[in-house]
């Protein structure tokens, strides 16, 4: 499916301001959680960069790269955390295992957000 750039206009104090939105079938379907978090960050905090990437048709590729890097980084961080603080035996105490696994995931996500998403 082809990439499509849609332009709508918002009326602000009598002036029409263009609002660019990016619609890409296949690329946008492959973007995961971290890619969408990055897109939202760019839209809300680095809007001029976001608009340039839209116009140059590089936003989809950028979001895919960020998402892939974030998922790879998450795997590495989770392995490091498990080596440092092994998870309890899942069979012996399932709730303790879930708590520890969730804590590891939260730590990994916090690191990823600071290193890759909110920059």
Biopython code that builds the backbone (N, CA, C, O; Angstrom):
import numpy as np
from Bio.PDB.StructureBuilder import StructureBuilder

atoms = [
    (1, "UNK", "N", (0.850, -1.184, 0.000)),
    (1, "UNK", "CA", (0.000, 0.000, 0.000)),
    (1, "UNK", "C", (0.891, 1.241, 0.000)),
    (1, "UNK", "O", (1.924, 1.251, 0.670)),
    (2, "UNK", "N", (0.528, 2.247, -0.710)),
    (2, "UNK", "CA", (1.331, 3.465, -0.851)),
    (2, "UNK", "C", (1.177, 4.374, 0.356)),
    (2, "UNK", "O", (0.169, 4.337, 1.060)),
    (3, "UNK", "N", (2.195, 5.188, 0.578)),
    (3, "UNK", "CA", (2.140, 6.196, 1.632)),
    (3, "UNK", "C", (1.297, 7.356, 1.151)),
    (3, "UNK", "O", (1.376, 7.744, -0.015)),
    (4, "UNK", "N", (0.494, 7.912, 2.037)),
    (4, "UNK", "CA", (-0.378, 9.014, 1.670)),
    (4, "UNK", "C", (-0.243, 10.109, 2.713)),
    (4, "UNK", "O", (-0.299, 9.835, 3.912)),
    (5, "UNK", "N", (-0.068, 11.324, 2.276)),
    (5, "UNK", "CA", (0.017, 12.474, 3.159)),
    (5, "UNK", "C", (-1.288, 13.256, 3.037)),
    (5, "UNK", "O", (-1.618, 13.754, 1.960)),
    (6, "UNK", "N", (-2.023, 13.364, 4.132)),
    (6, "UNK", "CA", (-3.288, 14.081, 4.151)),
    (6, "UNK", "C", (-3.084, 15.458, 4.756)),
    (6, "UNK", "O", (-2.362, 15.611, 5.742)),
    (7, "UNK", "N", (-3.711, 16.445, 4.175)),
    (7, "UNK", "CA", (-3.646, 17.797, 4.706)),
    (7, "UNK", "C", (-5.066, 18.233, 5.048)),
    (7, "UNK", "O", (-5.943, 18.275, 4.184)),
    (8, "UNK", "N", (-5.277, 18.557, 6.321)),
    (8, "UNK", "CA", (-6.528, 19.171, 6.752)),
    (8, "UNK", "C", (-6.161, 20.527, 7.327)),
    (8, "UNK", "O", (-4.988, 20.803, 7.582)),
    (9, "UNK", "N", (-7.147, 21.362, 7.528)),
    (9, "UNK", "CA", (-6.860, 22.703, 8.019)),
    (9, "UNK", "C", (-7.634, 22.963, 9.297)),
    (9, "UNK", "O", (-8.795, 22.575, 9.427)),
    (10, "UNK", "N", (-6.970, 23.629, 10.247)),
    (10, "UNK", "CA", (-7.576, 24.021, 11.500)),
    (10, "UNK", "C", (-7.707, 25.535, 11.511)),
    (10, "UNK", "O", (-6.763, 26.244, 11.163)),
    (11, "UNK", "N", (-8.868, 26.030, 11.908)),
    (11, "UNK", "CA", (-9.107, 27.472, 11.976)),
    (11, "UNK", "C", (-8.647, 27.986, 13.339)),
    (11, "UNK", "O", (-9.215, 27.623, 14.369)),
    (12, "UNK", "N", (-7.622, 28.825, 13.339)),
    (12, "UNK", "CA", (-7.099, 29.417, 14.566)),
    (12, "UNK", "C", (-7.181, 30.931, 14.414)),
    (12, "UNK", "O", (-6.444, 31.521, 13.623)),
    (13, "UNK", "N", (-8.064, 31.551, 15.160)),
    (13, "UNK", "CA", (-8.253, 33.006, 15.114)),
    (13, "UNK", "C", (-8.433, 33.534, 13.692)),
    (13, "UNK", "O", (-7.867, 34.565, 13.330)),
    (14, "UNK", "N", (-9.212, 32.832, 12.900)),
    (14, "UNK", "CA", (-9.496, 33.284, 11.549)),
    (14, "UNK", "C", (-8.450, 32.893, 10.525)),
    (14, "UNK", "O", (-8.604, 33.201, 9.343)),
    (15, "UNK", "N", (-7.390, 32.222, 10.949)),
    (15, "UNK", "CA", (-6.348, 31.782, 10.021)),
    (15, "UNK", "C", (-6.413, 30.266, 9.883)),
    (15, "UNK", "O", (-6.565, 29.550, 10.872)),
    (16, "UNK", "N", (-6.300, 29.790, 8.666)),
    (16, "UNK", "CA", (-6.279, 28.357, 8.434)),
    (16, "UNK", "C", (-4.848, 27.852, 8.548)),
    (16, "UNK", "O", (-3.954, 28.276, 7.815)),
    (17, "UNK", "N", (-4.658, 26.932, 9.490)),
    (17, "UNK", "CA", (-3.342, 26.347, 9.738)),
    (17, "UNK", "C", (-3.368, 24.914, 9.188)),
    (17, "UNK", "O", (-4.264, 24.145, 9.535)),
    (18, "UNK", "N", (-2.390, 24.540, 8.328)),
    (18, "UNK", "CA", (-2.393, 23.168, 7.812)),
    (18, "UNK", "C", (-2.046, 22.160, 8.909)),
    (18, "UNK", "O", (-1.177, 22.404, 9.746)),
    (19, "UNK", "N", (-2.730, 21.049, 8.885)),
    (19, "UNK", "CA", (-2.487, 19.962, 9.821)),
    (19, "UNK", "C", (-2.179, 18.721, 8.983)),
    (19, "UNK", "O", (-3.080, 18.123, 8.395)),
    (20, "UNK", "N", (-0.902, 18.340, 8.932)),
    (20, "UNK", "CA", (-0.484, 17.214, 8.117)),
    (20, "UNK", "C", (-0.615, 15.928, 8.910)),
    (20, "UNK", "O", (-0.197, 15.864, 10.066)),
    (21, "UNK", "N", (-1.180, 14.921, 8.310)),
    (21, "UNK", "CA", (-1.256, 13.607, 8.936)),
    (21, "UNK", "C", (-0.732, 12.579, 7.958)),
    (21, "UNK", "O", (-0.897, 12.711, 6.746)),
    (22, "UNK", "N", (-0.105, 11.568, 8.492)),
    (22, "UNK", "CA", (0.563, 10.559, 7.682)),
    (22, "UNK", "C", (-0.244, 9.277, 7.755)),
    (22, "UNK", "O", (-0.552, 8.792, 8.844)),
    (23, "UNK", "N", (-0.582, 8.738, 6.621)),
    (23, "UNK", "CA", (-1.296, 7.471, 6.558)),
    (23, "UNK", "C", (-0.493, 6.534, 5.670)),
    (23, "UNK", "O", (-0.347, 6.775, 4.472)),
    (24, "UNK", "N", (0.012, 5.493, 6.249)),
    (24, "UNK", "CA", (0.756, 4.500, 5.486)),
    (24, "UNK", "C", (0.253, 3.135, 5.887)),
    (24, "UNK", "O", (0.287, 2.779, 7.065)),
    (25, "UNK", "N", (-0.197, 2.392, 4.956)),
    (25, "UNK", "CA", (-0.779, 1.092, 5.242)),
    (25, "UNK", "C", (0.186, 0.132, 5.900)),
    (25, "UNK", "O", (0.110, -0.092, 7.107)),
    (26, "UNK", "N", (1.092, -0.436, 5.128)),
    (26, "UNK", "CA", (1.968, -1.481, 5.628)),
    (26, "UNK", "C", (2.924, -0.983, 6.697)),
    (26, "UNK", "O", (3.097, -1.642, 7.722)),
    (27, "UNK", "N", (3.548, 0.167, 6.480)),
    (27, "UNK", "CA", (4.517, 0.670, 7.447)),
    (27, "UNK", "C", (3.873, 0.917, 8.798)),
    (27, "UNK", "O", (4.412, 0.499, 9.823)),
    (28, "UNK", "N", (2.737, 1.584, 8.816)),
    (28, "UNK", "CA", (2.094, 1.921, 10.082)),
    (28, "UNK", "C", (1.574, 0.674, 10.787)),
    (28, "UNK", "O", (1.472, 0.666, 12.013)),
    (29, "UNK", "N", (1.247, -0.371, 10.047)),
    (29, "UNK", "CA", (0.779, -1.613, 10.662)),
    (29, "UNK", "C", (1.918, -2.335, 11.381)),
    (29, "UNK", "O", (1.675, -3.053, 12.350)),
    (30, "UNK", "N", (3.143, -2.158, 10.925)),
    (30, "UNK", "CA", (4.288, -2.848, 11.526)),
    (30, "UNK", "C", (4.867, -2.114, 12.729)),
    (30, "UNK", "O", (5.658, -2.689, 13.476)),
    (31, "UNK", "N", (4.492, -0.875, 12.925)),
    (31, "UNK", "CA", (5.034, -0.093, 14.038)),
    (31, "UNK", "C", (4.399, -0.572, 15.334)),
    (31, "UNK", "O", (3.188, -0.775, 15.415)),
    (32, "UNK", "N", (5.235, -0.748, 16.338)),
    (32, "UNK", "CA", (4.756, -1.226, 17.629)),
    (32, "UNK", "C", (4.627, -0.106, 18.655)),
    (32, "UNK", "O", (4.623, 1.079, 18.320)),
    (33, "UNK", "N", (4.525, -0.512, 19.881)),
    (33, "UNK", "CA", (4.306, 0.400, 21.007)),
    (33, "UNK", "C", (5.323, 1.537, 21.048)),
    (33, "UNK", "O", (4.949, 2.703, 21.177)),
    (34, "UNK", "N", (6.593, 1.204, 20.938)),
    (34, "UNK", "CA", (7.627, 2.228, 21.071)),
    (34, "UNK", "C", (7.646, 3.188, 19.885)),
    (34, "UNK", "O", (7.952, 4.369, 20.049)),
    (35, "UNK", "N", (7.326, 2.696, 18.709)),
    (35, "UNK", "CA", (7.230, 3.566, 17.542)),
    (35, "UNK", "C", (6.118, 4.591, 17.701)),
    (35, "UNK", "O", (6.286, 5.762, 17.362)),
    (36, "UNK", "N", (4.977, 4.138, 18.221)),
    (36, "UNK", "CA", (3.863, 5.065, 18.422)),
    (36, "UNK", "C", (4.148, 6.052, 19.562)),
    (36, "UNK", "O", (3.722, 7.205, 19.505)),
    (37, "UNK", "N", (4.863, 5.602, 20.587)),
    (37, "UNK", "CA", (5.256, 6.528, 21.653)),
    (37, "UNK", "C", (6.185, 7.609, 21.099)),
    (37, "UNK", "O", (6.070, 8.782, 21.454)),
    (38, "UNK", "N", (7.100, 7.201, 20.229)),
    (38, "UNK", "CA", (8.023, 8.164, 19.606)),
    (38, "UNK", "C", (7.247, 9.148, 18.728)),
    (38, "UNK", "O", (7.503, 10.352, 18.762)),
    (39, "UNK", "N", (6.301, 8.632, 17.945)),
    (39, "UNK", "CA", (5.494, 9.508, 17.089)),
    (39, "UNK", "C", (4.739, 10.541, 17.925)),
    (39, "UNK", "O", (4.712, 11.723, 17.583)),
    (40, "UNK", "N", (4.130, 10.094, 19.017)),
    (40, "UNK", "CA", (3.391, 11.016, 19.879)),
    (40, "UNK", "C", (4.311, 12.051, 20.497)),
    (40, "UNK", "O", (3.941, 13.219, 20.615)),
    (41, "UNK", "N", (5.512, 11.632, 20.895)),
    (41, "UNK", "CA", (6.473, 12.581, 21.460)),
    (41, "UNK", "C", (6.861, 13.635, 20.418)),
    (41, "UNK", "O", (6.865, 14.831, 20.705)),
    (42, "UNK", "N", (7.186, 13.179, 19.212)),
    (42, "UNK", "CA", (7.557, 14.126, 18.156)),
    (42, "UNK", "C", (6.414, 15.089, 17.860)),
    (42, "UNK", "O", (6.631, 16.293, 17.721)),
    (43, "UNK", "N", (5.205, 14.559, 17.765)),
    (43, "UNK", "CA", (4.036, 15.399, 17.467)),
    (43, "UNK", "C", (3.822, 16.474, 18.523)),
    (43, "UNK", "O", (3.529, 17.625, 18.200)),
    (44, "UNK", "N", (3.969, 16.093, 19.784)),
    (44, "UNK", "CA", (3.636, 16.993, 20.885)),
    (44, "UNK", "C", (4.788, 17.865, 21.363)),
    (44, "UNK", "O", (4.548, 18.923, 21.945)),
    (45, "UNK", "N", (6.039, 17.449, 21.133)),
    (45, "UNK", "CA", (7.165, 18.185, 21.700)),
    (45, "UNK", "C", (8.202, 18.641, 20.676)),
    (45, "UNK", "O", (9.005, 19.531, 20.960)),
    (46, "UNK", "N", (8.191, 18.053, 19.516)),
    (46, "UNK", "CA", (9.137, 18.424, 18.448)),
    (46, "UNK", "C", (8.362, 18.509, 17.137)),
    (46, "UNK", "O", (8.706, 17.863, 16.147)),
    (47, "UNK", "N", (7.309, 19.319, 17.157)),
    (47, "UNK", "CA", (6.374, 19.346, 16.046)),
    (47, "UNK", "C", (7.009, 19.751, 14.731)),
    (47, "UNK", "O", (6.650, 19.205, 13.689)),
    (48, "UNK", "N", (7.940, 20.689, 14.745)),
    (48, "UNK", "CA", (8.552, 21.110, 13.474)),
    (48, "UNK", "C", (9.346, 19.959, 12.855)),
    (48, "UNK", "O", (9.300, 19.761, 11.641)),
    (49, "UNK", "N", (10.073, 19.200, 13.677)),
    (49, "UNK", "CA", (10.798, 18.035, 13.175)),
    (49, "UNK", "C", (9.811, 16.998, 12.637)),
    (49, "UNK", "O", (10.037, 16.408, 11.581)),
    (50, "UNK", "N", (8.729, 16.783, 13.359)),
    (50, "UNK", "CA", (7.698, 15.848, 12.928)),
    (50, "UNK", "C", (7.121, 16.255, 11.573)),
    (50, "UNK", "O", (6.955, 15.407, 10.697)),
    (51, "UNK", "N", (6.814, 17.540, 11.390)),
    (51, "UNK", "CA", (6.239, 18.021, 10.131)),
    (51, "UNK", "C", (7.237, 17.874, 8.980)),
    (51, "UNK", "O", (6.848, 17.519, 7.867)),
    (52, "UNK", "N", (8.515, 18.143, 9.237)),
    (52, "UNK", "CA", (9.541, 17.971, 8.204)),
    (52, "UNK", "C", (9.630, 16.507, 7.788)),
    (52, "UNK", "O", (9.712, 16.193, 6.601)),
    (53, "UNK", "N", (9.614, 15.616, 8.774)),
    (53, "UNK", "CA", (9.681, 14.188, 8.466)),
    (53, "UNK", "C", (8.452, 13.736, 7.678)),
    (53, "UNK", "O", (8.554, 12.874, 6.805)),
    (54, "UNK", "N", (7.309, 14.310, 7.982)),
    (54, "UNK", "CA", (6.107, 14.007, 7.203)),
    (54, "UNK", "C", (6.276, 14.435, 5.750)),
    (54, "UNK", "O", (5.999, 13.670, 4.826)),
    (55, "UNK", "N", (6.734, 15.665, 5.565)),
    (55, "UNK", "CA", (6.891, 16.193, 4.211)),
    (55, "UNK", "C", (7.941, 15.430, 3.409)),
    (55, "UNK", "O", (7.796, 15.251, 2.200)),
    (56, "UNK", "N", (8.993, 14.984, 4.082)),
    (56, "UNK", "CA", (10.053, 14.244, 3.399)),
    (56, "UNK", "C", (9.734, 12.754, 3.290)),
    (56, "UNK", "O", (10.495, 11.990, 2.696)),
    (57, "UNK", "N", (8.609, 12.351, 3.864)),
    (57, "UNK", "CA", (8.156, 10.959, 3.842)),
    (57, "UNK", "C", (9.174, 10.021, 4.504)),
    (57, "UNK", "O", (9.420, 8.916, 4.020)),
    (58, "UNK", "N", (9.757, 10.477, 5.615)),
    (58, "UNK", "CA", (10.716, 9.642, 6.344)),
    (58, "UNK", "C", (10.194, 9.219, 7.708)),
    (58, "UNK", "O", (10.873, 8.483, 8.424)),
    (59, "UNK", "N", (9.012, 9.666, 8.077)),
    (59, "UNK", "CA", (8.502, 9.383, 9.424)),
    (59, "UNK", "C", (8.267, 7.890, 9.644)),
    (59, "UNK", "O", (8.600, 7.366, 10.707)),
    (60, "UNK", "N", (7.708, 7.210, 8.669)),
    (60, "UNK", "CA", (7.428, 5.775, 8.824)),
    (60, "UNK", "C", (8.692, 4.975, 9.057)),
    (60, "UNK", "O", (8.749, 4.128, 9.948)),
    (61, "UNK", "N", (9.707, 5.250, 8.247)),
    (61, "UNK", "CA", (10.986, 4.553, 8.392)),
    (61, "UNK", "C", (11.618, 4.853, 9.748)),
    (61, "UNK", "O", (12.141, 3.954, 10.406)),
    (62, "UNK", "N", (11.571, 6.109, 10.160)),
    (62, "UNK", "CA", (12.132, 6.510, 11.451)),
    (62, "UNK", "C", (11.434, 5.770, 12.597)),
    (62, "UNK", "O", (12.092, 5.248, 13.497)),
    (63, "UNK", "N", (10.114, 5.729, 12.558)),
    (63, "UNK", "CA", (9.351, 5.074, 13.627)),
    (63, "UNK", "C", (9.635, 3.577, 13.676)),
    (63, "UNK", "O", (9.726, 2.996, 14.757)),
    (64, "UNK", "N", (9.775, 2.952, 12.509)),
    (64, "UNK", "CA", (10.119, 1.528, 12.467)),
    (64, "UNK", "C", (11.500, 1.277, 13.067)),
    (64, "UNK", "O", (11.689, 0.320, 13.818)),
    (65, "UNK", "N", (12.464, 2.136, 12.736)),
    (65, "UNK", "CA", (13.815, 1.989, 13.277)),
    (65, "UNK", "C", (13.836, 2.155, 14.785)),
    (65, "UNK", "O", (14.487, 1.381, 15.487)),
    (66, "UNK", "N", (13.129, 3.160, 15.289)),
    (66, "UNK", "CA", (13.080, 3.397, 16.730)),
    (66, "UNK", "C", (12.412, 2.219, 17.435)),
    (66, "UNK", "O", (12.884, 1.768, 18.479)),
    (67, "UNK", "N", (11.329, 1.726, 16.873)),
    (67, "UNK", "CA", (10.612, 0.611, 17.472)),
    (67, "UNK", "C", (11.494, -0.639, 17.531)),
    (67, "UNK", "O", (11.534, -1.328, 18.551)),
    (68, "UNK", "N", (12.194, -0.925, 16.440)),
    (68, "UNK", "CA", (13.078, -2.094, 16.394)),
    (68, "UNK", "C", (14.215, -1.958, 17.409)),
    (68, "UNK", "O", (14.513, -2.896, 18.148)),
    (69, "UNK", "N", (14.839, -0.789, 17.436)),
    (69, "UNK", "CA", (15.943, -0.563, 18.380)),
    (69, "UNK", "C", (15.459, -0.683, 19.823)),
    (69, "UNK", "O", (16.161, -1.231, 20.673)),
    (70, "UNK", "N", (14.269, -0.174, 20.097)),
    (70, "UNK", "CA", (13.728, -0.224, 21.456)),
    (70, "UNK", "C", (13.441, -1.666, 21.877)),
    (70, "UNK", "O", (13.732, -2.050, 23.010)),
    (71, "UNK", "N", (12.874, -2.464, 20.973)),
    (71, "UNK", "CA", (12.589, -3.862, 21.304)),
    (71, "UNK", "C", (13.880, -4.654, 21.531)),
    (71, "UNK", "O", (13.952, -5.490, 22.432)),
    (72, "UNK", "N", (14.899, -4.383, 20.706)),
    (72, "UNK", "CA", (16.188, -5.057, 20.889)),
    (72, "UNK", "C", (16.830, -4.644, 22.210)),
    (72, "UNK", "O", (17.377, -5.476, 22.933)),
    (73, "UNK", "N", (16.756, -3.369, 22.509)),
    (73, "UNK", "CA", (17.319, -2.857, 23.767)),
    (73, "UNK", "C", (16.580, -3.442, 24.964)),
    (73, "UNK", "O", (17.195, -3.751, 25.985)),
    (74, "UNK", "N", (15.266, -3.597, 24.843)),
    (74, "UNK", "CA", (14.466, -4.178, 25.920)),
    (74, "UNK", "C", (14.912, -5.606, 26.225)),
    (74, "UNK", "O", (15.024, -5.987, 27.390)),
    (75, "UNK", "N", (15.166, -6.393, 25.185)),
    (75, "UNK", "CA", (15.640, -7.768, 25.381)),
    (75, "UNK", "C", (16.964, -7.788, 26.131)),
    (75, "UNK", "O", (17.146, -8.582, 27.055)),
    (76, "UNK", "N", (17.891, -6.917, 25.736)),
    (76, "UNK", "CA", (19.213, -6.864, 26.379)),
    (76, "UNK", "C", (19.066, -6.469, 27.846)),
    (76, "UNK", "O", (19.674, -7.086, 28.721)),
    (77, "UNK", "N", (18.266, -5.447, 28.114)),
    (77, "UNK", "CA", (18.089, -4.977, 29.489)),
    (77, "UNK", "C", (17.449, -6.056, 30.349)),
    (77, "UNK", "O", (17.867, -6.275, 31.486)),
    (78, "UNK", "N", (16.437, -6.730, 29.812)),
    (78, "UNK", "CA", (15.772, -7.786, 30.584)),
    (78, "UNK", "C", (16.727, -8.928, 30.911)),
    (78, "UNK", "O", (16.685, -9.474, 32.014)),
    (79, "UNK", "N", (17.593, -9.296, 29.957)),
    (79, "UNK", "CA", (18.589, -10.343, 30.225)),
    (79, "UNK", "C", (19.563, -9.888, 31.313)),
    (79, "UNK", "O", (19.900, -10.663, 32.209)),
    (80, "UNK", "N", (20.011, -8.640, 31.237)),
    (80, "UNK", "CA", (20.932, -8.113, 32.248)),
    (80, "UNK", "C", (20.274, -8.088, 33.626)),
    (80, "UNK", "O", (20.907, -8.435, 34.622)),
    (81, "UNK", "N", (19.018, -7.683, 33.686)),
    (81, "UNK", "CA", (18.311, -7.638, 34.964)),
    (81, "UNK", "C", (18.122, -9.037, 35.540)),
    (81, "UNK", "O", (18.233, -9.239, 36.749)),
    (82, "UNK", "N", (17.836, -9.997, 34.669)),
    (82, "UNK", "CA", (17.652, -11.367, 35.138)),
    (82, "UNK", "C", (18.950, -11.963, 35.664)),
    (82, "UNK", "O", (18.935, -12.746, 36.613)),
    (83, "UNK", "N", (20.079, -11.595, 35.051)),
    (83, "UNK", "CA", (21.374, -12.063, 35.542)),
    (83, "UNK", "C", (21.674, -11.454, 36.908)),
    (83, "UNK", "O", (22.182, -12.126, 37.806)),
    (84, "UNK", "N", (21.351, -10.178, 37.045)),
    (84, "UNK", "CA", (21.636, -9.471, 38.293)),
    (84, "UNK", "C", (20.662, -9.880, 39.401)),
    (84, "UNK", "O", (21.073, -10.136, 40.533)),
    (85, "UNK", "N", (19.380, -9.940, 39.070)),
    (85, "UNK", "CA", (18.333, -10.323, 40.026)),
    (85, "UNK", "C", (17.470, -11.407, 39.391)),
    (85, "UNK", "O", (16.472, -11.095, 38.742)),
    (86, "UNK", "N", (17.832, -12.666, 39.566)),
    (86, "UNK", "CA", (17.062, -13.748, 38.952)),
    (86, "UNK", "C", (15.601, -13.744, 39.425)),
    (86, "UNK", "O", (15.290, -13.404, 40.567)),
    (87, "UNK", "N", (14.728, -14.135, 38.504)),
    (87, "UNK", "CA", (13.313, -14.230, 38.856)),
    (87, "UNK", "C", (13.092, -15.428, 39.773)),
    (87, "UNK", "O", (13.773, -16.444, 39.637)),
    (88, "UNK", "N", (12.142, -15.318, 40.710)),
    (88, "UNK", "CA", (11.829, -16.465, 41.575)),
    (88, "UNK", "C", (11.281, -17.623, 40.750)),
    (88, "UNK", "O", (10.900, -17.445, 39.593)),
    (89, "UNK", "N", (11.242, -18.794, 41.342)),
    (89, "UNK", "CA", (10.703, -19.969, 40.684)),
    (89, "UNK", "C", (9.215, -19.770, 40.423)),
    (89, "UNK", "O", (8.433, -19.533, 41.344)),
    (90, "UNK", "N", (8.846, -19.869, 39.171)),
    (90, "UNK", "CA", (7.459, -19.616, 38.773)),
    (90, "UNK", "C", (6.513, -20.667, 39.364)),
    (90, "UNK", "O", (5.391, -20.347, 39.755)),
    (91, "UNK", "N", (6.963, -21.898, 39.427)),
    (91, "UNK", "CA", (6.126, -22.981, 39.962)),
    (91, "UNK", "C", (5.899, -22.837, 41.464)),
    (91, "UNK", "O", (4.811, -23.131, 41.958)),
    (92, "UNK", "N", (6.913, -22.391, 42.186)),
    (92, "UNK", "CA", (6.818, -22.301, 43.648)),
    (92, "UNK", "C", (5.950, -21.118, 44.095)),
    (92, "UNK", "O", (5.116, -21.261, 44.989)),
    (93, "UNK", "N", (6.149, -19.964, 43.477)),
    (93, "UNK", "CA", (5.390, -18.769, 43.880)),
    (93, "UNK", "C", (5.112, -17.916, 42.651)),
    (93, "UNK", "O", (5.899, -17.043, 42.284)),
    (94, "UNK", "N", (3.972, -18.192, 42.026)),
    (94, "UNK", "CA", (3.651, -17.525, 40.772)),
    (94, "UNK", "C", (3.471, -16.017, 40.945)),
    (94, "UNK", "O", (3.883, -15.253, 40.072)),
    (95, "UNK", "N", (2.877, -15.577, 42.030)),
    (95, "UNK", "CA", (2.665, -14.145, 42.249)),
    (95, "UNK", "C", (3.992, -13.407, 42.429)),
    (95, "UNK", "O", (4.152, -12.295, 41.925)),
    (96, "UNK", "N", (4.935, -14.006, 43.133)),
    (96, "UNK", "CA", (6.253, -13.389, 43.300)),
    (96, "UNK", "C", (6.956, -13.294, 41.944)),
    (96, "UNK", "O", (7.631, -12.306, 41.653)),
    (97, "UNK", "N", (6.791, -14.331, 41.121)),
    (97, "UNK", "CA", (7.389, -14.316, 39.797)),
    (97, "UNK", "C", (6.788, -13.196, 38.947)),
    (97, "UNK", "O", (7.518, -12.473, 38.268)),
    (98, "UNK", "N", (5.464, -13.048, 38.982)),
    (98, "UNK", "CA", (4.788, -12.000, 38.207)),
    (98, "UNK", "C", (5.234, -10.625, 38.672)),
    (98, "UNK", "O", (5.507, -9.750, 37.851)),
    (99, "UNK", "N", (5.312, -10.426, 39.999)),
    (99, "UNK", "CA", (5.764, -9.135, 40.537)),
    (99, "UNK", "C", (7.171, -8.798, 40.049)),
    (99, "UNK", "O", (7.429, -7.688, 39.584)),
    (100, "UNK", "N", (8.073, -9.768, 40.159)),
    (100, "UNK", "CA", (9.463, -9.543, 39.758)),
    (100, "UNK", "C", (9.570, -9.301, 38.240)),
    (100, "UNK", "O", (10.310, -8.420, 37.803)),
    (101, "UNK", "N", (8.833, -10.080, 37.447)),
    (101, "UNK", "CA", (8.872, -9.906, 35.994)),
    (101, "UNK", "C", (8.316, -8.533, 35.607)),
    (101, "UNK", "O", (8.870, -7.863, 34.736)),
    (102, "UNK", "N", (7.232, -8.117, 36.247)),
    (102, "UNK", "CA", (6.662, -6.797, 35.966)),
    (102, "UNK", "C", (7.617, -5.680, 36.368)),
    (102, "UNK", "O", (7.714, -4.661, 35.685)),
    (103, "UNK", "N", (8.313, -5.875, 37.469)),
    (103, "UNK", "CA", (9.283, -4.876, 37.915)),
    (103, "UNK", "C", (10.434, -4.763, 36.903)),
    (103, "UNK", "O", (10.868, -3.660, 36.570)),
    (104, "UNK", "N", (10.913, -5.891, 36.428)),
    (104, "UNK", "CA", (11.977, -5.883, 35.416)),
    (104, "UNK", "C", (11.513, -5.162, 34.155)),
    (104, "UNK", "O", (12.256, -4.359, 33.591)),
    (105, "UNK", "N", (10.299, -5.442, 33.712)),
    (105, "UNK", "CA", (9.757, -4.788, 32.517)),
    (105, "UNK", "C", (9.611, -3.282, 32.703)),
    (105, "UNK", "O", (9.897, -2.505, 31.792)),
    (106, "UNK", "N", (9.166, -2.878, 33.884)),
    (106, "UNK", "CA", (9.004, -1.442, 34.156)),
    (106, "UNK", "C", (10.355, -0.733, 34.137)),
    (106, "UNK", "O", (10.471, 0.374, 33.612)),
    (107, "UNK", "N", (11.367, -1.364, 34.703)),
    (107, "UNK", "CA", (12.713, -0.791, 34.701)),
    (107, "UNK", "C", (13.225, -0.680, 33.263)),
    (107, "UNK", "O", (13.759, 0.357, 32.868)),
    (108, "UNK", "N", (13.062, -1.743, 32.491)),
    (108, "UNK", "CA", (13.519, -1.738, 31.096)),
    (108, "UNK", "C", (12.795, -0.654, 30.294)),
    (108, "UNK", "O", (13.419, 0.063, 29.511)),
    (109, "UNK", "N", (11.487, -0.536, 30.489)),
    (109, "UNK", "CA", (10.730, 0.466, 29.747)),
    (109, "UNK", "C", (11.164, 1.879, 30.112)),
    (109, "UNK", "O", (11.272, 2.739, 29.238)),
    (110, "UNK", "N", (11.410, 2.126, 31.383)),
    (110, "UNK", "CA", (11.860, 3.457, 31.820)),
    (110, "UNK", "C", (13.181, 3.830, 31.145)),
    (110, "UNK", "O", (13.360, 4.962, 30.697)),
    (111, "UNK", "N", (14.096, 2.873, 31.079)),
    (111, "UNK", "CA", (15.389, 3.124, 30.431)),
    (111, "UNK", "C", (15.197, 3.409, 28.947)),
    (111, "UNK", "O", (15.800, 4.340, 28.411)),
    (112, "UNK", "N", (14.373, 2.624, 28.287)),
    (112, "UNK", "CA", (14.126, 2.801, 26.852)),
    (112, "UNK", "C", (13.497, 4.158, 26.570)),
    (112, "UNK", "O", (13.891, 4.843, 25.626)),
    (113, "UNK", "N", (12.534, 4.544, 27.373)),
    (113, "UNK", "CA", (11.874, 5.833, 27.174)),
    (113, "UNK", "C", (12.878, 6.977, 27.270)),
    (113, "UNK", "O", (12.832, 7.917, 26.476)),
    (114, "UNK", "N", (13.782, 6.895, 28.239)),
    (114, "UNK", "CA", (14.772, 7.964, 28.418)),
    (114, "UNK", "C", (15.850, 7.944, 27.348)),
    (114, "UNK", "O", (16.323, 9.000, 26.926)),
    (115, "UNK", "N", (16.247, 6.744, 26.899)),
    (115, "UNK", "CA", (17.355, 6.636, 25.942)),
    (115, "UNK", "C", (16.923, 6.796, 24.480)),
    (115, "UNK", "O", (17.669, 7.355, 23.675)),
    (116, "UNK", "N", (15.740, 6.316, 24.134)),
    (116, "UNK", "CA", (15.377, 6.241, 22.715)),
    (116, "UNK", "C", (14.132, 7.029, 22.309)),
    (116, "UNK", "O", (14.041, 7.501, 21.176)),
    (117, "UNK", "N", (13.198, 7.170, 23.202)),
    (117, "UNK", "CA", (11.907, 7.732, 22.810)),
    (117, "UNK", "C", (11.847, 9.240, 23.060)),
    (117, "UNK", "O", (11.514, 10.005, 22.155)),
    (118, "UNK", "N", (12.164, 9.664, 24.269)),
    (118, "UNK", "CA", (11.993, 11.075, 24.649)),
    (118, "UNK", "C", (13.295, 11.853, 24.488)),
    (118, "UNK", "O", (13.788, 12.458, 25.440)),
    (119, "UNK", "N", (13.848, 11.834, 23.276)),
    (119, "UNK", "CA", (15.075, 12.580, 23.005)),
    (119, "UNK", "C", (14.881, 13.471, 21.804)),
    (119, "UNK", "O", (15.802, 14.187, 21.410)),
]
sb = StructureBuilder()
sb.init_structure("model")
sb.init_model(0)
sb.init_chain("A")
sb.init_seg("    ")
for serial, (resi, resn, name, xyz) in enumerate(atoms, 1):
    if name == "N":
        sb.init_residue(resn, " ", resi, " ")
    sb.init_atom(name, np.array(xyz, "f"), 0.0, 1.0, " ", f" {name:<3s}", serial, name[0])
structure = sb.get_structure()
